[in-house]
Amino acid sequence: MKRIALVSCTKQKQNYPCEAEEMYVPSTLFKKITSYIYESNFDEWYILSAKYGLLKRNMIISPYNLTLLTMKAADRKKWADNVFENLVKELSPAVDVYFFAGEKYRQYLLPQLEKANFKCYVPLKGMQIGEQLQFLNSKIK
């Protein structure tokens, strides 16, 4: 079964336009998650950006200051609808989807994916940031 990961964007960003994968590197959690993804041999991974929606790692983007945490529910739903449409174009339902993203990023998107017969997992669910880092540190070299 093919496995993909969805990683949320972060508050900390580079201050210049660059590839999406590089944009969020200032965040320790983002670095740990991506290390875990690479070491766990995921088939592909994407970034969930509050501003840009679904991002491929090599897409060039500019820095921004936007988060789903402060968006109204209707705006988050619209964002999730857009991300879902883009994911369905990219993937077949024969894919396991792993979320490395907080509740606001999963809230409307995860149920849509499950309804479309994707199997979804949330390895860090319920963990505080420190617990997430500890878990990831125990899993990566």
Chimera marker file (.cmm) of the C-alpha trace (Angstrom):
<marker_set name="trace">
<marker id="1" x="0.000" y="0.000" z="0.000" r="1" g="1" b="0" radius="0.5"/>
<marker id="2" x="1.310" y="3.413" z="-0.925" r="1" g="1" b="0" radius="0.5"/>
<marker id="3" x="1.786" y="5.811" z="2.017" r="1" g="1" b="0" radius="0.5"/>
<marker id="4" x="1.776" y="9.576" z="1.856" r="1" g="1" b="0" radius="0.5"/>
<marker id="5" x="2.185" y="12.157" z="4.595" r="1" g="1" b="0" radius="0.5"/>
<marker id="6" x="0.519" y="15.531" z="5.028" r="1" g="1" b="0" radius="0.5"/>
<marker id="7" x="2.520" y="17.983" z="7.133" r="1" g="1" b="0" radius="0.5"/>
<marker id="8" x="1.131" y="21.292" z="8.328" r="1" g="1" b="0" radius="0.5"/>
<marker id="9" x="2.883" y="24.552" z="7.681" r="1" g="1" b="0" radius="0.5"/>
<marker id="10" x="4.510" y="26.335" z="10.592" r="1" g="1" b="0" radius="0.5"/>
<marker id="11" x="4.591" y="29.794" z="12.090" r="1" g="1" b="0" radius="0.5"/>
<marker id="12" x="8.367" y="29.958" z="11.682" r="1" g="1" b="0" radius="0.5"/>
<marker id="13" x="9.395" y="30.471" z="8.073" r="1" g="1" b="0" radius="0.5"/>
<marker id="14" x="12.305" y="31.612" z="5.971" r="1" g="1" b="0" radius="0.5"/>
<marker id="15" x="12.148" y="35.327" z="5.113" r="1" g="1" b="0" radius="0.5"/>
<marker id="16" x="12.667" y="34.861" z="1.363" r="1" g="1" b="0" radius="0.5"/>
<marker id="17" x="10.909" y="33.020" z="-1.478" r="1" g="1" b="0" radius="0.5"/>
<marker id="18" x="12.041" y="29.392" z="-1.704" r="1" g="1" b="0" radius="0.5"/>
<marker id="19" x="10.846" y="25.828" z="-2.184" r="1" g="1" b="0" radius="0.5"/>
<marker id="20" x="8.068" y="24.866" z="0.212" r="1" g="1" b="0" radius="0.5"/>
<marker id="21" x="10.194" y="22.202" z="1.884" r="1" g="1" b="0" radius="0.5"/>
<marker id="22" x="12.816" y="24.829" z="2.735" r="1" g="1" b="0" radius="0.5"/>
<marker id="23" x="10.302" y="27.502" z="3.825" r="1" g="1" b="0" radius="0.5"/>
<marker id="24" x="9.415" y="25.789" z="7.111" r="1" g="1" b="0" radius="0.5"/>
<marker id="25" x="12.883" y="24.493" z="8.076" r="1" g="1" b="0" radius="0.5"/>
<marker id="26" x="13.307" y="27.042" z="10.909" r="1" g="1" b="0" radius="0.5"/>
<marker id="27" x="10.737" y="24.981" z="12.853" r="1" g="1" b="0" radius="0.5"/>
<marker id="28" x="12.279" y="22.188" z="14.939" r="1" g="1" b="0" radius="0.5"/>
<marker id="29" x="9.051" y="20.160" z="14.802" r="1" g="1" b="0" radius="0.5"/>
<marker id="30" x="8.863" y="20.452" z="11.005" r="1" g="1" b="0" radius="0.5"/>
<marker id="31" x="12.484" y="19.258" z="10.697" r="1" g="1" b="0" radius="0.5"/>
<marker id="32" x="11.821" y="16.281" z="12.982" r="1" g="1" b="0" radius="0.5"/>
<marker id="33" x="8.632" y="15.322" z="11.134" r="1" g="1" b="0" radius="0.5"/>
<marker id="34" x="10.313" y="15.465" z="7.735" r="1" g="1" b="0" radius="0.5"/>
<marker id="35" x="13.265" y="13.421" z="9.040" r="1" g="1" b="0" radius="0.5"/>
<marker id="36" x="10.792" y="10.824" z="10.309" r="1" g="1" b="0" radius="0.5"/>
<marker id="37" x="8.998" y="10.795" z="6.937" r="1" g="1" b="0" radius="0.5"/>
<marker id="38" x="12.240" y="10.274" z="5.015" r="1" g="1" b="0" radius="0.5"/>
<marker id="39" x="13.513" y="7.584" z="7.375" r="1" g="1" b="0" radius="0.5"/>
<marker id="40" x="10.146" y="5.795" z="7.343" r="1" g="1" b="0" radius="0.5"/>
<marker id="41" x="10.202" y="5.581" z="3.547" r="1" g="1" b="0" radius="0.5"/>
<marker id="42" x="6.914" y="7.294" z="2.806" r="1" g="1" b="0" radius="0.5"/>
<marker id="43" x="6.154" y="7.282" z="-0.904" r="1" g="1" b="0" radius="0.5"/>
<marker id="44" x="5.427" y="10.998" z="-1.010" r="1" g="1" b="0" radius="0.5"/>
<marker id="45" x="4.618" y="13.909" z="1.252" r="1" g="1" b="0" radius="0.5"/>
<marker id="46" x="2.915" y="17.258" z="0.924" r="1" g="1" b="0" radius="0.5"/>
<marker id="47" x="2.629" y="20.393" z="3.001" r="1" g="1" b="0" radius="0.5"/>
<marker id="48" x="-0.711" y="21.771" z="4.159" r="1" g="1" b="0" radius="0.5"/>
<marker id="49" x="-0.355" y="25.535" z="3.927" r="1" g="1" b="0" radius="0.5"/>
<marker id="50" x="-2.917" y="27.897" z="5.400" r="1" g="1" b="0" radius="0.5"/>
<marker id="51" x="-2.294" y="30.291" z="2.516" r="1" g="1" b="0" radius="0.5"/>
<marker id="52" x="-1.500" y="28.042" z="-0.440" r="1" g="1" b="0" radius="0.5"/>
<marker id="53" x="-3.471" y="24.892" z="0.411" r="1" g="1" b="0" radius="0.5"/>
<marker id="54" x="-1.805" y="21.676" z="-0.769" r="1" g="1" b="0" radius="0.5"/>
<marker id="55" x="1.861" y="22.220" z="-1.576" r="1" g="1" b="0" radius="0.5"/>
<marker id="56" x="4.295" y="19.955" z="-3.327" r="1" g="1" b="0" radius="0.5"/>
<marker id="57" x="7.681" y="20.142" z="-1.617" r="1" g="1" b="0" radius="0.5"/>
<marker id="58" x="9.453" y="21.773" z="-4.562" r="1" g="1" b="0" radius="0.5"/>
<marker id="59" x="6.885" y="24.524" z="-5.226" r="1" g="1" b="0" radius="0.5"/>
<marker id="60" x="8.375" y="28.002" z="-4.885" r="1" g="1" b="0" radius="0.5"/>
<marker id="61" x="6.416" y="30.094" z="-2.395" r="1" g="1" b="0" radius="0.5"/>
<marker id="62" x="6.831" y="33.417" z="-0.628" r="1" g="1" b="0" radius="0.5"/>
<marker id="63" x="6.750" y="33.907" z="3.135" r="1" g="1" b="0" radius="0.5"/>
<marker id="64" x="3.346" y="34.702" z="4.626" r="1" g="1" b="0" radius="0.5"/>
<marker id="65" x="1.630" y="35.174" z="7.952" r="1" g="1" b="0" radius="0.5"/>
<marker id="66" x="-1.586" y="33.148" z="7.984" r="1" g="1" b="0" radius="0.5"/>
<marker id="67" x="-2.803" y="30.227" z="10.072" r="1" g="1" b="0" radius="0.5"/>
<marker id="68" x="-5.909" y="28.082" z="10.199" r="1" g="1" b="0" radius="0.5"/>
<marker id="69" x="-5.889" y="28.507" z="13.976" r="1" g="1" b="0" radius="0.5"/>
<marker id="70" x="-7.472" y="31.961" z="13.692" r="1" g="1" b="0" radius="0.5"/>
<marker id="71" x="-9.691" y="31.312" z="10.662" r="1" g="1" b="0" radius="0.5"/>
<marker id="72" x="-13.448" y="31.067" z="10.984" r="1" g="1" b="0" radius="0.5"/>
<marker id="73" x="-14.952" y="27.601" z="10.572" r="1" g="1" b="0" radius="0.5"/>
<marker id="74" x="-16.458" y="28.490" z="7.178" r="1" g="1" b="0" radius="0.5"/>
<marker id="75" x="-13.031" y="29.563" z="5.889" r="1" g="1" b="0" radius="0.5"/>
<marker id="76" x="-11.400" y="26.372" z="7.205" r="1" g="1" b="0" radius="0.5"/>
<marker id="77" x="-14.114" y="24.305" z="5.524" r="1" g="1" b="0" radius="0.5"/>
<marker id="78" x="-13.504" y="26.105" z="2.210" r="1" g="1" b="0" radius="0.5"/>
<marker id="79" x="-9.744" y="25.547" z="2.645" r="1" g="1" b="0" radius="0.5"/>
<marker id="80" x="-10.313" y="21.817" z="3.317" r="1" g="1" b="0" radius="0.5"/>
<marker id="81" x="-12.581" y="21.504" z="0.279" r="1" g="1" b="0" radius="0.5"/>
<marker id="82" x="-9.854" y="23.010" z="-1.899" r="1" g="1" b="0" radius="0.5"/>
<marker id="83" x="-7.129" y="20.768" z="-0.434" r="1" g="1" b="0" radius="0.5"/>
<marker id="84" x="-9.365" y="17.704" z="-0.827" r="1" g="1" b="0" radius="0.5"/>
<marker id="85" x="-9.998" y="18.476" z="-4.513" r="1" g="1" b="0" radius="0.5"/>
<marker id="86" x="-6.259" y="18.836" z="-5.124" r="1" g="1" b="0" radius="0.5"/>
<marker id="87" x="-5.436" y="15.640" z="-3.231" r="1" g="1" b="0" radius="0.5"/>
<marker id="88" x="-7.998" y="13.629" z="-5.174" r="1" g="1" b="0" radius="0.5"/>
<marker id="89" x="-6.354" y="14.834" z="-8.405" r="1" g="1" b="0" radius="0.5"/>
<marker id="90" x="-2.954" y="13.686" z="-7.092" r="1" g="1" b="0" radius="0.5"/>
<marker id="91" x="-3.846" y="10.366" z="-5.453" r="1" g="1" b="0" radius="0.5"/>
<marker id="92" x="-5.840" y="7.207" z="-5.897" r="1" g="1" b="0" radius="0.5"/>
<marker id="93" x="-7.912" y="5.916" z="-2.953" r="1" g="1" b="0" radius="0.5"/>
<marker id="94" x="-5.445" y="3.016" z="-2.650" r="1" g="1" b="0" radius="0.5"/>
<marker id="95" x="-3.251" y="5.252" z="-0.502" r="1" g="1" b="0" radius="0.5"/>
<marker id="96" x="-2.788" y="5.450" z="3.250" r="1" g="1" b="0" radius="0.5"/>
<marker id="97" x="-2.718" y="9.087" z="4.371" r="1" g="1" b="0" radius="0.5"/>
<marker id="98" x="-0.754" y="10.048" z="7.483" r="1" g="1" b="0" radius="0.5"/>
<marker id="99" x="-1.482" y="13.431" z="9.035" r="1" g="1" b="0" radius="0.5"/>
<marker id="100" x="1.289" y="15.318" z="10.799" r="1" g="1" b="0" radius="0.5"/>
<marker id="101" x="-0.936" y="18.304" z="11.382" r="1" g="1" b="0" radius="0.5"/>
<marker id="102" x="-3.036" y="19.728" z="14.180" r="1" g="1" b="0" radius="0.5"/>
<marker id="103" x="-6.774" y="19.453" z="14.642" r="1" g="1" b="0" radius="0.5"/>
<marker id="104" x="-7.674" y="22.598" z="12.694" r="1" g="1" b="0" radius="0.5"/>
<marker id="105" x="-5.837" y="21.229" z="9.652" r="1" g="1" b="0" radius="0.5"/>
<marker id="106" x="-7.546" y="17.830" z="9.942" r="1" g="1" b="0" radius="0.5"/>
<marker id="107" x="-11.001" y="18.857" z="11.102" r="1" g="1" b="0" radius="0.5"/>
<marker id="108" x="-12.767" y="19.000" z="7.740" r="1" g="1" b="0" radius="0.5"/>
<marker id="109" x="-10.173" y="17.343" z="5.510" r="1" g="1" b="0" radius="0.5"/>
<marker id="110" x="-9.784" y="13.985" z="7.253" r="1" g="1" b="0" radius="0.5"/>
<marker id="111" x="-13.515" y="13.103" z="7.147" r="1" g="1" b="0" radius="0.5"/>
<marker id="112" x="-13.649" y="13.958" z="3.437" r="1" g="1" b="0" radius="0.5"/>
<marker id="113" x="-10.719" y="11.653" z="2.745" r="1" g="1" b="0" radius="0.5"/>
<marker id="114" x="-12.225" y="8.824" z="4.793" r="1" g="1" b="0" radius="0.5"/>
<marker id="115" x="-15.563" y="9.240" z="3.009" r="1" g="1" b="0" radius="0.5"/>
<marker id="116" x="-13.650" y="8.885" z="-0.279" r="1" g="1" b="0" radius="0.5"/>
<marker id="117" x="-12.211" y="5.564" z="1.020" r="1" g="1" b="0" radius="0.5"/>
<marker id="118" x="-8.734" y="6.764" z="1.957" r="1" g="1" b="0" radius="0.5"/>
<marker id="119" x="-7.329" y="5.187" z="5.116" r="1" g="1" b="0" radius="0.5"/>
<marker id="120" x="-6.148" y="7.968" z="7.403" r="1" g="1" b="0" radius="0.5"/>
<marker id="121" x="-3.808" y="7.902" z="10.389" r="1" g="1" b="0" radius="0.5"/>
<marker id="122" x="-2.742" y="10.563" z="12.888" r="1" g="1" b="0" radius="0.5"/>
<marker id="123" x="0.446" y="9.285" z="14.598" r="1" g="1" b="0" radius="0.5"/>
<marker id="124" x="0.903" y="12.360" z="16.830" r="1" g="1" b="0" radius="0.5"/>
<marker id="125" x="-2.758" y="12.769" z="17.816" r="1" g="1" b="0" radius="0.5"/>
<marker id="126" x="-3.283" y="13.997" z="21.351" r="1" g="1" b="0" radius="0.5"/>
<marker id="127" x="0.392" y="14.767" z="21.957" r="1" g="1" b="0" radius="0.5"/>
<marker id="128" x="1.667" y="18.147" z="23.098" r="1" g="1" b="0" radius="0.5"/>
<marker id="129" x="4.622" y="19.638" z="21.190" r="1" g="1" b="0" radius="0.5"/>
<marker id="130" x="7.171" y="18.280" z="23.676" r="1" g="1" b="0" radius="0.5"/>
<marker id="131" x="5.625" y="14.804" z="23.462" r="1" g="1" b="0" radius="0.5"/>
<marker id="132" x="5.634" y="14.979" z="19.663" r="1" g="1" b="0" radius="0.5"/>
<marker id="133" x="9.328" y="15.884" z="19.634" r="1" g="1" b="0" radius="0.5"/>
<marker id="134" x="10.107" y="13.103" z="22.108" r="1" g="1" b="0" radius="0.5"/>
<marker id="135" x="8.175" y="10.560" z="20.005" r="1" g="1" b="0" radius="0.5"/>
<marker id="136" x="9.914" y="11.680" z="16.801" r="1" g="1" b="0" radius="0.5"/>
<marker id="137" x="13.345" y="11.667" z="18.456" r="1" g="1" b="0" radius="0.5"/>
<marker id="138" x="12.760" y="8.056" z="19.510" r="1" g="1" b="0" radius="0.5"/>
<marker id="139" x="11.916" y="7.096" z="15.912" r="1" g="1" b="0" radius="0.5"/>
<marker id="140" x="14.641" y="8.873" z="13.921" r="1" g="1" b="0" radius="0.5"/>
<marker id="141" x="18.382" y="8.309" z="13.818" r="1" g="1" b="0" radius="0.5"/>
<link id1="1" id2="2" r="1" g="1" b="0" radius="0.2"/>
<link id1="2" id2="3" r="1" g="1" b="0" radius="0.2"/>
<link id1="3" id2="4" r="1" g="1" b="0" radius="0.2"/>
<link id1="4" id2="5" r="1" g="1" b="0" radius="0.2"/>
<link id1="5" id2="6" r="1" g="1" b="0" radius="0.2"/>
<link id1="6" id2="7" r="1" g="1" b="0" radius="0.2"/>
<link id1="7" id2="8" r="1" g="1" b="0" radius="0.2"/>
<link id1="8" id2="9" r="1" g="1" b="0" radius="0.2"/>
<link id1="9" id2="10" r="1" g="1" b="0" radius="0.2"/>
<link id1="10" id2="11" r="1" g="1" b="0" radius="0.2"/>
<link id1="11" id2="12" r="1" g="1" b="0" radius="0.2"/>
<link id1="12" id2="13" r="1" g="1" b="0" radius="0.2"/>
<link id1="13" id2="14" r="1" g="1" b="0" radius="0.2"/>
<link id1="14" id2="15" r="1" g="1" b="0" radius="0.2"/>
<link id1="15" id2="16" r="1" g="1" b="0" radius="0.2"/>
<link id1="16" id2="17" r="1" g="1" b="0" radius="0.2"/>
<link id1="17" id2="18" r="1" g="1" b="0" radius="0.2"/>
<link id1="18" id2="19" r="1" g="1" b="0" radius="0.2"/>
<link id1="19" id2="20" r="1" g="1" b="0" radius="0.2"/>
<link id1="20" id2="21" r="1" g="1" b="0" radius="0.2"/>
<link id1="21" id2="22" r="1" g="1" b="0" radius="0.2"/>
<link id1="22" id2="23" r="1" g="1" b="0" radius="0.2"/>
<link id1="23" id2="24" r="1" g="1" b="0" radius="0.2"/>
<link id1="24" id2="25" r="1" g="1" b="0" radius="0.2"/>
<link id1="25" id2="26" r="1" g="1" b="0" radius="0.2"/>
<link id1="26" id2="27" r="1" g="1" b="0" radius="0.2"/>
<link id1="27" id2="28" r="1" g="1" b="0" radius="0.2"/>
<link id1="28" id2="29" r="1" g="1" b="0" radius="0.2"/>
<link id1="29" id2="30" r="1" g="1" b="0" radius="0.2"/>
<link id1="30" id2="31" r="1" g="1" b="0" radius="0.2"/>
<link id1="31" id2="32" r="1" g="1" b="0" radius="0.2"/>
<link id1="32" id2="33" r="1" g="1" b="0" radius="0.2"/>
<link id1="33" id2="34" r="1" g="1" b="0" radius="0.2"/>
<link id1="34" id2="35" r="1" g="1" b="0" radius="0.2"/>
<link id1="35" id2="36" r="1" g="1" b="0" radius="0.2"/>
<link id1="36" id2="37" r="1" g="1" b="0" radius="0.2"/>
<link id1="37" id2="38" r="1" g="1" b="0" radius="0.2"/>
<link id1="38" id2="39" r="1" g="1" b="0" radius="0.2"/>
<link id1="39" id2="40" r="1" g="1" b="0" radius="0.2"/>
<link id1="40" id2="41" r="1" g="1" b="0" radius="0.2"/>
<link id1="41" id2="42" r="1" g="1" b="0" radius="0.2"/>
<link id1="42" id2="43" r="1" g="1" b="0" radius="0.2"/>
<link id1="43" id2="44" r="1" g="1" b="0" radius="0.2"/>
<link id1="44" id2="45" r="1" g="1" b="0" radius="0.2"/>
<link id1="45" id2="46" r="1" g="1" b="0" radius="0.2"/>
<link id1="46" id2="47" r="1" g="1" b="0" radius="0.2"/>
<link id1="47" id2="48" r="1" g="1" b="0" radius="0.2"/>
<link id1="48" id2="49" r="1" g="1" b="0" radius="0.2"/>
<link id1="49" id2="50" r="1" g="1" b="0" radius="0.2"/>
<link id1="50" id2="51" r="1" g="1" b="0" radius="0.2"/>
<link id1="51" id2="52" r="1" g="1" b="0" radius="0.2"/>
<link id1="52" id2="53" r="1" g="1" b="0" radius="0.2"/>
<link id1="53" id2="54" r="1" g="1" b="0" radius="0.2"/>
<link id1="54" id2="55" r="1" g="1" b="0" radius="0.2"/>
<link id1="55" id2="56" r="1" g="1" b="0" radius="0.2"/>
<link id1="56" id2="57" r="1" g="1" b="0" radius="0.2"/>
<link id1="57" id2="58" r="1" g="1" b="0" radius="0.2"/>
<link id1="58" id2="59" r="1" g="1" b="0" radius="0.2"/>
<link id1="59" id2="60" r="1" g="1" b="0" radius="0.2"/>
<link id1="60" id2="61" r="1" g="1" b="0" radius="0.2"/>
<link id1="61" id2="62" r="1" g="1" b="0" radius="0.2"/>
<link id1="62" id2="63" r="1" g="1" b="0" radius="0.2"/>
<link id1="63" id2="64" r="1" g="1" b="0" radius="0.2"/>
<link id1="64" id2="65" r="1" g="1" b="0" radius="0.2"/>
<link id1="65" id2="66" r="1" g="1" b="0" radius="0.2"/>
<link id1="66" id2="67" r="1" g="1" b="0" radius="0.2"/>
<link id1="67" id2="68" r="1" g="1" b="0" radius="0.2"/>
<link id1="68" id2="69" r="1" g="1" b="0" radius="0.2"/>
<link id1="69" id2="70" r="1" g="1" b="0" radius="0.2"/>
<link id1="70" id2="71" r="1" g="1" b="0" radius="0.2"/>
<link id1="71" id2="72" r="1" g="1" b="0" radius="0.2"/>
<link id1="72" id2="73" r="1" g="1" b="0" radius="0.2"/>
<link id1="73" id2="74" r="1" g="1" b="0" radius="0.2"/>
<link id1="74" id2="75" r="1" g="1" b="0" radius="0.2"/>
<link id1="75" id2="76" r="1" g="1" b="0" radius="0.2"/>
<link id1="76" id2="77" r="1" g="1" b="0" radius="0.2"/>
<link id1="77" id2="78" r="1" g="1" b="0" radius="0.2"/>
<link id1="78" id2="79" r="1" g="1" b="0" radius="0.2"/>
<link id1="79" id2="80" r="1" g="1" b="0" radius="0.2"/>
<link id1="80" id2="81" r="1" g="1" b="0" radius="0.2"/>
<link id1="81" id2="82" r="1" g="1" b="0" radius="0.2"/>
<link id1="82" id2="83" r="1" g="1" b="0" radius="0.2"/>
<link id1="83" id2="84" r="1" g="1" b="0" radius="0.2"/>
<link id1="84" id2="85" r="1" g="1" b="0" radius="0.2"/>
<link id1="85" id2="86" r="1" g="1" b="0" radius="0.2"/>
<link id1="86" id2="87" r="1" g="1" b="0" radius="0.2"/>
<link id1="87" id2="88" r="1" g="1" b="0" radius="0.2"/>
<link id1="88" id2="89" r="1" g="1" b="0" radius="0.2"/>
<link id1="89" id2="90" r="1" g="1" b="0" radius="0.2"/>
<link id1="90" id2="91" r="1" g="1" b="0" radius="0.2"/>
<link id1="91" id2="92" r="1" g="1" b="0" radius="0.2"/>
<link id1="92" id2="93" r="1" g="1" b="0" radius="0.2"/>
<link id1="93" id2="94" r="1" g="1" b="0" radius="0.2"/>
<link id1="94" id2="95" r="1" g="1" b="0" radius="0.2"/>
<link id1="95" id2="96" r="1" g="1" b="0" radius="0.2"/>
<link id1="96" id2="97" r="1" g="1" b="0" radius="0.2"/>
<link id1="97" id2="98" r="1" g="1" b="0" radius="0.2"/>
<link id1="98" id2="99" r="1" g="1" b="0" radius="0.2"/>
<link id1="99" id2="100" r="1" g="1" b="0" radius="0.2"/>
<link id1="100" id2="101" r="1" g="1" b="0" radius="0.2"/>
<link id1="101" id2="102" r="1" g="1" b="0" radius="0.2"/>
<link id1="102" id2="103" r="1" g="1" b="0" radius="0.2"/>
<link id1="103" id2="104" r="1" g="1" b="0" radius="0.2"/>
<link id1="104" id2="105" r="1" g="1" b="0" radius="0.2"/>
<link id1="105" id2="106" r="1" g="1" b="0" radius="0.2"/>
<link id1="106" id2="107" r="1" g="1" b="0" radius="0.2"/>
<link id1="107" id2="108" r="1" g="1" b="0" radius="0.2"/>
<link id1="108" id2="109" r="1" g="1" b="0" radius="0.2"/>
<link id1="109" id2="110" r="1" g="1" b="0" radius="0.2"/>
<link id1="110" id2="111" r="1" g="1" b="0" radius="0.2"/>
<link id1="111" id2="112" r="1" g="1" b="0" radius="0.2"/>
<link id1="112" id2="113" r="1" g="1" b="0" radius="0.2"/>
<link id1="113" id2="114" r="1" g="1" b="0" radius="0.2"/>
<link id1="114" id2="115" r="1" g="1" b="0" radius="0.2"/>
<link id1="115" id2="116" r="1" g="1" b="0" radius="0.2"/>
<link id1="116" id2="117" r="1" g="1" b="0" radius="0.2"/>
<link id1="117" id2="118" r="1" g="1" b="0" radius="0.2"/>
<link id1="118" id2="119" r="1" g="1" b="0" radius="0.2"/>
<link id1="119" id2="120" r="1" g="1" b="0" radius="0.2"/>
<link id1="120" id2="121" r="1" g="1" b="0" radius="0.2"/>
<link id1="121" id2="122" r="1" g="1" b="0" radius="0.2"/>
<link id1="122" id2="123" r="1" g="1" b="0" radius="0.2"/>
<link id1="123" id2="124" r="1" g="1" b="0" radius="0.2"/>
<link id1="124" id2="125" r="1" g="1" b="0" radius="0.2"/>
<link id1="125" id2="126" r="1" g="1" b="0" radius="0.2"/>
<link id1="126" id2="127" r="1" g="1" b="0" radius="0.2"/>
<link id1="127" id2="128" r="1" g="1" b="0" radius="0.2"/>
<link id1="128" id2="129" r="1" g="1" b="0" radius="0.2"/>
<link id1="129" id2="130" r="1" g="1" b="0" radius="0.2"/>
<link id1="130" id2="131" r="1" g="1" b="0" radius="0.2"/>
<link id1="131" id2="132" r="1" g="1" b="0" radius="0.2"/>
<link id1="132" id2="133" r="1" g="1" b="0" radius="0.2"/>
<link id1="133" id2="134" r="1" g="1" b="0" radius="0.2"/>
<link id1="134" id2="135" r="1" g="1" b="0" radius="0.2"/>
<link id1="135" id2="136" r="1" g="1" b="0" radius="0.2"/>
<link id1="136" id2="137" r="1" g="1" b="0" radius="0.2"/>
<link id1="137" id2="138" r="1" g="1" b="0" radius="0.2"/>
<link id1="138" id2="139" r="1" g="1" b="0" radius="0.2"/>
<link id1="139" id2="140" r="1" g="1" b="0" radius="0.2"/>
<link id1="140" id2="141" r="1" g="1" b="0" radius="0.2"/>
</marker_set>
